[in-house]
Amino acid sequence: MASPGSKKIVGVFYKANEYAALNPNFVGCVEGALGIRDWLESQGHQYIVTDDKEGPNSELEKHIPDLHVLITTPFHPAYVTAERIKKAKNLQLLLTAGIGSDHIDLPAAAAAGLTVAEVTGSNVVSVAEDELMRILILVRNFLPGYHQAISGEWNVAAIAHRAYDLEGKTVGTVGAGRIGKLLLQRLKPFNCNLLYHDRLKMDAELENQIGAKFEEDLDAMLPKCDIIVINTPLTDKTRGLFDKDRIAKCKKGVLIVNNARGAIMDTQAVADACSSGHVAGYSGDVWFPQPAPKDHPWRYMPNHAMTPHISGTTIDAQLRYAAGTKDMLERYFKGEEFPPQNYIVKEGKLASQYQ
C-alpha cells in the first residue's frame, strides 16, 4: 500500500494551549501530536500538526495537494470533502484517531481508491461511562441544583419537582454496537427496563445476560422509552433521523442522551422540543458542526446538559487511540494489513455500518 520513501503526514487535533503541559499523557492535542513526532521524524517522514482546518486559507488546506496521510479526530474533525479529496493528489490514507469517520466523504474516498481506517474500540468504554453519567444527570435533575449551589440559592422544590430514580425506568438505545452494548451492561444493576433497536439482533446468550429486549421497529420502541440514548454511527440513513416527526413519536417528557453524532438530530427540532417540554432534558457532547458556533441553538435551549465533544477523549482513551494510530502507520509503512475491524473504506468498499 505504501510507496517507499518519505511520507508527508498531517495531523489535525484540538489545541491545548496552557493545558498541554499539565499532563504528560495529554497526547491527543496539537502539542502532544499523539506522541509520535520523534518516531516519525526519526524514520525520515515529515509530520505537520495543526488545529487550523476550515476554509481555503487554513493551514490544512495548504498541505492538501501533497500530503500522503491525514490523521484527524472526531473531537476536532477535519472535514474531508469530495473537493478536498480531488485536490489531494498524493493522498493514500485517512486515519481517524478515535472512532467514527463521518467527517470524511466516504463514497468520494472509496471512489478515489483511498483507505480510511479508525481505532475501533479505542474509546468505547469512555463513551459508555459518559452516557451513563448523562442519564443520571438528567434523571436526577442535577444541573439546576448545581447552579443553585454556585449562585447562593437554596430551593429544594425547584429541583425535586422533576427529579426521579433511574430504577424502574425504560431506557432504549438506538444502536447496540460496541458502545450500546457496554451501556446496556452498565445499566443492568440499576434495574431498568432495557430495550435496543439495531440492524442486528444480539445473540440470545448475550441478550439474556444483559437483560435487554430487541425492538425491530424504531418508531414502535420510542413511545415506550423514558430515556433514549443514541448509539448509531452517522450515515446517509441516520443523518437527520431524529427530525420533528420522529421526536413527536417519543413519550412527552422523554430524556435524550446523544454522544453519537450531532447531525443524527435535526438541530432546530431538538431545541423546539426542549422549549415546548416534549423533551424534558437533552444531554450530549456532539454537535454539528464542530466546534459549535457561539450561536448554536443547543447552547440556549432549556433543560440541557451539553458539553463540548469530550467523552471519547479522556486521557485513557487518548493513550489507546494514539497507540492504535501508531500501529496502523507502522503497518502502512511496511505494506501490511490493518486489523480488519479498523477499516472503514478499503479497496473501494465501505464498512457494513456505513452501507
C-alpha positions as CSV (number, residue, x, y, z in Angstrom):
1,M,0.0,0.0,0.0
2,A,2.8,2.5,0.9
3,S,5.2,3.5,-1.8
4,P,8.8,3.6,-0.5
5,G,10.4,6.8,0.8
6,S,9.5,9.7,2.9
7,K,5.8,10.4,3.6
8,K,4.1,13.7,4.4
9,I,1.8,13.2,7.3
10,V,-0.6,15.8,8.5
11,G,-2.4,15.6,11.9
12,V,-5.4,17.8,12.8
13,F,-6.1,18.0,16.5
14,Y,-7.6,20.4,19.0
15,K,-5.1,22.9,20.6
16,A,-4.4,22.6,24.3
17,N,-2.5,25.9,24.9
18,E,-1.9,26.3,28.7
19,Y,-3.3,22.8,29.5
20,A,-0.8,20.9,27.3
21,A,1.9,20.9,30.0
22,L,-0.3,19.8,32.8
23,N,-0.4,16.1,32.0
24,P,2.5,14.2,30.3
25,N,-0.1,11.8,28.9
26,F,-2.1,14.5,27.2
27,V,-1.2,13.2,23.7
28,G,-4.5,13.9,21.8
29,C,-3.9,17.7,21.3
30,V,-1.8,19.6,18.8
31,E,1.0,19.9,21.3
32,G,1.0,16.2,22.2
33,A,0.6,15.2,18.5
34,L,-0.3,11.6,19.5
35,G,3.3,11.2,20.9
36,I,4.5,10.0,17.5
37,R,6.5,13.0,16.3
38,D,10.0,11.7,17.3
39,W,9.3,8.3,15.9
40,L,8.0,9.6,12.5
41,E,10.8,12.1,12.1
42,S,13.5,9.5,13.0
43,Q,12.2,7.4,10.1
44,G,12.6,10.4,7.8
45,H,8.9,11.3,7.5
46,Q,7.5,14.8,7.6
47,Y,4.9,15.4,10.3
48,I,2.8,18.6,10.3
49,V,0.3,19.2,13.1
50,T,-2.4,21.9,13.2
51,D,-5.8,22.8,14.6
52,D,-6.5,25.2,11.7
53,K,-8.8,23.2,9.5
54,E,-11.6,25.3,8.0
55,G,-11.7,27.1,4.7
56,P,-9.4,27.9,1.7
57,N,-6.8,29.8,3.8
58,S,-6.4,27.3,6.6
59,E,-3.1,25.6,7.4
60,L,-4.7,22.2,6.5
61,E,-5.7,23.4,3.0
62,K,-2.1,24.4,2.2
63,H,-0.9,20.8,2.7
64,I,-3.8,19.1,0.9
65,P,-2.1,18.9,-2.5
66,D,0.9,17.0,-1.4
67,L,0.1,15.1,1.9
68,H,0.2,11.3,1.8
69,V,-1.6,10.6,5.1
70,L,-4.2,12.7,7.0
71,I,-4.8,11.9,10.7
72,T,-7.8,13.6,12.3
73,T,-10.0,13.2,15.3
74,P,-13.8,13.3,15.9
75,F,-13.2,15.9,18.7
76,H,-11.9,18.5,16.2
77,P,-12.7,17.0,12.8
78,A,-11.0,17.9,9.6
79,Y,-14.0,17.8,7.2
80,V,-12.6,15.8,4.2
81,T,-15.0,16.8,1.4
82,A,-15.0,15.4,-2.2
83,E,-13.5,18.7,-3.3
84,R,-10.5,18.2,-0.9
85,I,-10.1,14.6,-1.9
86,K,-9.9,15.7,-5.6
87,K,-7.1,18.2,-4.7
88,A,-5.2,15.7,-2.7
89,K,-3.2,14.1,-5.5
90,N,-0.8,12.1,-3.2
91,L,-3.3,11.1,-0.5
92,Q,-3.4,7.4,0.3
93,L,-4.6,7.0,3.8
94,L,-7.1,8.8,6.1
95,L,-6.8,7.8,9.7
96,T,-9.3,8.7,12.5
97,A,-7.7,8.9,15.9
98,G,-10.8,7.7,17.7
99,I,-14.0,6.2,16.3
100,G,-16.5,7.5,13.7
101,S,-15.3,8.6,10.3
102,D,-18.3,10.5,9.2
103,H,-16.3,13.8,8.8
104,I,-15.0,12.2,5.6
105,D,-17.0,12.0,2.4
106,L,-16.7,8.2,2.4
107,P,-18.2,7.4,-1.1
108,A,-15.7,10.0,-2.5
109,A,-12.9,8.4,-0.6
110,A,-13.9,4.9,-1.9
111,A,-14.2,6.2,-5.5
112,A,-10.7,7.7,-5.2
113,G,-9.2,4.4,-4.0
114,L,-8.3,5.7,-0.6
115,T,-8.0,3.7,2.6
116,V,-10.0,5.0,5.6
117,A,-9.4,3.4,9.0
118,E,-10.1,4.2,12.6
119,V,-9.0,2.8,16.0
120,T,-12.0,0.6,16.6
121,G,-12.8,0.0,20.2
122,S,-10.3,2.6,21.5
123,N,-12.8,4.8,23.4
124,V,-15.9,2.7,23.7
125,V,-15.7,2.4,27.5
126,S,-15.0,6.1,27.8
127,V,-18.2,7.0,25.8
128,A,-20.4,4.4,27.5
129,E,-19.4,5.6,31.0
130,D,-20.1,9.2,30.0
131,E,-23.6,8.3,28.6
132,L,-24.4,6.7,32.0
133,M,-23.3,9.9,33.8
134,R,-25.5,12.0,31.5
135,I,-28.5,9.7,32.0
136,L,-28.1,10.2,35.8
137,I,-27.5,14.0,35.4
138,L,-30.9,14.3,33.6
139,V,-33.0,11.9,35.6
140,R,-31.9,13.4,38.9
141,N,-32.3,17.0,37.6
142,F,-28.7,17.6,38.8
143,L,-27.8,20.8,37.0
144,P,-30.3,23.2,38.5
145,G,-29.1,22.1,42.0
146,Y,-25.5,22.7,41.0
147,H,-26.4,26.2,39.6
148,Q,-28.2,26.9,42.9
149,A,-25.1,25.9,44.9
150,I,-22.8,28.3,42.9
151,S,-25.2,31.2,42.8
152,G,-26.0,31.3,46.6
153,E,-29.6,29.9,46.3
154,W,-31.4,27.2,48.2
155,N,-34.7,26.0,46.7
156,V,-35.2,22.2,47.0
157,A,-38.6,22.3,45.4
158,A,-37.2,23.8,42.2
159,I,-35.1,20.7,41.8
160,A,-37.3,18.0,43.4
161,H,-40.5,18.6,41.3
162,R,-38.8,16.8,38.3
163,A,-36.1,14.6,39.9
164,Y,-36.6,10.8,39.6
165,D,-35.0,7.5,40.3
166,L,-33.4,5.6,37.4
167,E,-34.7,2.3,38.8
168,G,-37.8,1.1,37.0
169,K,-37.5,3.4,34.0
170,T,-37.4,2.2,30.4
171,V,-34.2,3.0,28.6
172,G,-33.9,2.4,24.9
173,T,-30.7,2.6,22.9
174,V,-30.9,3.4,19.2
175,G,-27.9,1.3,18.1
176,A,-26.3,-1.5,20.1
177,G,-22.8,-1.9,18.7
178,R,-19.8,-1.8,21.0
179,I,-20.8,1.3,22.9
180,G,-24.5,0.5,23.1
181,K,-23.8,-3.0,24.5
182,L,-21.4,-1.6,27.1
183,L,-24.0,1.0,28.2
184,L,-26.7,-1.7,28.5
185,Q,-24.3,-3.8,30.6
186,R,-23.6,-0.9,32.9
187,L,-27.3,-0.1,33.2
188,K,-28.2,-3.6,34.3
189,P,-27.5,-3.1,38.0
190,F,-29.8,-0.1,38.0
191,N,-32.8,-2.4,37.5
192,C,-34.2,-0.6,34.4
193,N,-36.3,-2.0,31.6
194,L,-33.8,-2.2,28.8
195,L,-34.7,-2.0,25.1
196,Y,-32.5,-1.8,22.0
197,H,-33.0,-1.1,18.3
198,D,-30.3,-2.2,15.9
199,R,-29.7,-3.6,12.4
200,L,-28.6,-6.8,14.1
201,K,-30.1,-8.8,16.9
202,M,-27.6,-9.8,19.6
203,D,-27.0,-13.5,20.1
204,A,-29.5,-14.9,22.6
205,E,-27.0,-15.6,25.3
206,L,-25.6,-12.1,25.4
207,E,-29.1,-10.6,25.1
208,N,-30.2,-12.8,28.1
209,Q,-27.1,-11.9,30.1
210,I,-27.6,-8.2,29.5
211,G,-31.4,-8.5,30.0
212,A,-32.3,-6.2,27.0
213,K,-35.2,-6.7,24.7
214,F,-34.8,-6.3,20.9
215,E,-37.1,-3.8,19.2
216,E,-37.1,-4.3,15.4
217,D,-39.2,-1.2,14.7
218,L,-37.6,2.1,16.0
219,D,-40.9,4.0,15.9
220,A,-42.6,1.3,18.0
221,M,-39.8,1.5,20.6
222,L,-39.7,5.3,21.0
223,P,-43.1,5.8,22.8
224,K,-42.1,3.1,25.4
225,C,-39.0,4.9,26.5
226,D,-38.5,7.3,29.4
227,I,-34.9,7.7,28.3
228,I,-33.5,7.3,24.8
229,V,-29.7,7.0,24.1
230,I,-28.4,7.5,20.5
231,N,-25.6,5.0,19.7
232,T,-25.6,4.7,16.0
233,P,-22.9,6.0,13.5
234,L,-23.7,8.9,11.3
235,T,-24.5,7.6,7.9
236,D,-26.8,8.6,5.0
237,K,-29.6,6.6,6.7
238,T,-29.1,8.2,10.1
239,R,-28.5,11.8,9.2
240,G,-31.4,13.8,10.5
241,L,-33.0,10.6,11.8
242,F,-34.5,12.5,14.7
243,D,-36.5,15.2,13.0
244,K,-39.6,16.9,14.2
245,D,-41.9,14.0,13.3
246,R,-39.7,11.3,15.0
247,I,-39.3,13.4,18.1
248,A,-43.1,13.7,18.3
249,K,-43.3,9.9,18.5
250,C,-41.4,9.9,21.7
251,K,-43.2,10.0,25.1
252,K,-43.9,13.5,26.4
253,G,-41.2,14.2,29.0
254,V,-38.6,11.9,27.4
255,L,-34.9,12.4,28.2
256,I,-32.5,12.0,25.3
257,V,-28.7,11.4,25.5
258,N,-26.7,11.7,22.3
259,N,-22.9,11.1,22.4
260,A,-23.0,9.6,18.9
261,R,-23.1,12.5,16.3
262,G,-24.9,15.8,16.4
263,A,-26.2,15.6,12.8
264,I,-28.3,12.5,13.6
265,M,-30.6,15.1,15.2
266,D,-32.4,17.9,13.5
267,T,-30.8,20.8,15.5
268,Q,-33.8,23.1,15.5
269,A,-36.3,20.2,16.1
270,V,-34.4,19.3,19.3
271,A,-34.3,23.0,20.5
272,D,-38.0,23.4,19.8
273,A,-38.9,20.1,21.6
274,C,-36.9,21.2,24.7
275,S,-38.6,24.6,24.7
276,S,-42.1,23.0,24.5
277,G,-41.3,20.5,27.2
278,H,-41.9,17.5,24.9
279,V,-38.3,16.6,25.5
280,A,-37.7,17.2,29.3
281,G,-33.9,17.0,29.0
282,Y,-31.3,16.6,26.4
283,S,-27.6,15.9,27.0
284,G,-24.7,15.0,24.8
285,D,-21.2,16.1,23.7
286,V,-21.7,16.0,19.9
287,W,-22.8,19.0,17.8
288,F,-22.9,19.9,14.1
289,P,-20.6,21.5,13.1
290,Q,-17.7,21.1,15.5
291,P,-16.5,23.3,17.1
292,A,-20.1,24.5,17.7
293,P,-20.6,28.2,16.8
294,K,-21.4,30.6,19.7
295,D,-25.0,31.0,18.4
296,H,-25.8,27.2,18.2
297,P,-29.4,26.8,19.4
298,W,-28.5,23.9,21.7
299,R,-26.4,26.3,23.9
300,Y,-29.6,28.3,24.7
301,M,-32.4,25.7,24.9
302,P,-33.9,24.9,28.3
303,N,-33.1,21.7,30.3
304,H,-30.0,20.7,28.5
305,A,-26.7,19.2,29.8
306,M,-24.5,19.7,26.8
307,T,-20.7,19.8,26.8
308,P,-18.1,20.1,24.1
309,H,-17.1,16.8,22.5
310,I,-15.2,15.2,25.4
311,S,-16.5,11.8,26.2
312,G,-14.1,9.8,23.9
313,T,-11.0,11.9,24.6
314,T,-10.3,11.1,28.2
315,I,-6.5,10.7,28.9
316,D,-7.0,6.9,29.0
317,A,-8.8,7.0,25.6
318,Q,-6.1,9.2,24.1
319,L,-3.4,6.8,25.0
320,R,-5.4,3.9,23.4
321,Y,-6.2,5.8,20.1
322,A,-2.6,7.2,19.9
323,A,-1.2,3.6,20.2
324,G,-3.7,2.4,17.6
325,T,-2.9,5.1,15.2
326,K,0.9,4.4,15.6
327,D,0.2,0.7,15.0
328,M,-1.6,1.4,11.7
329,L,1.1,3.8,10.5
330,E,3.7,1.2,11.2
331,R,1.7,-1.3,9.2
332,Y,1.1,1.2,6.4
333,F,4.9,1.9,6.1
334,K,5.6,-1.9,5.9
335,G,2.7,-2.5,3.5
336,E,0.8,-4.7,6.0
337,E,-2.9,-5.1,6.5
338,F,-4.7,-3.3,9.4
339,P,-6.8,-5.2,11.9
340,P,-9.9,-5.9,9.8
341,Q,-12.4,-4.2,12.2
342,N,-10.5,-0.9,11.8
343,Y,-11.3,-0.5,8.0
344,I,-14.0,2.0,7.1
345,V,-13.1,2.2,3.4
346,K,-10.9,-0.5,1.8
347,E,-10.4,-1.2,-1.9
348,G,-13.4,0.9,-2.9
349,K,-15.8,-0.7,-0.4
350,L,-17.5,0.9,2.7
351,A,-17.7,-0.9,6.0
352,S,-21.1,-2.5,6.6
353,Q,-22.2,0.1,9.2
354,Y,-21.8,2.8,6.5
355,Q,-23.5,1.0,3.7
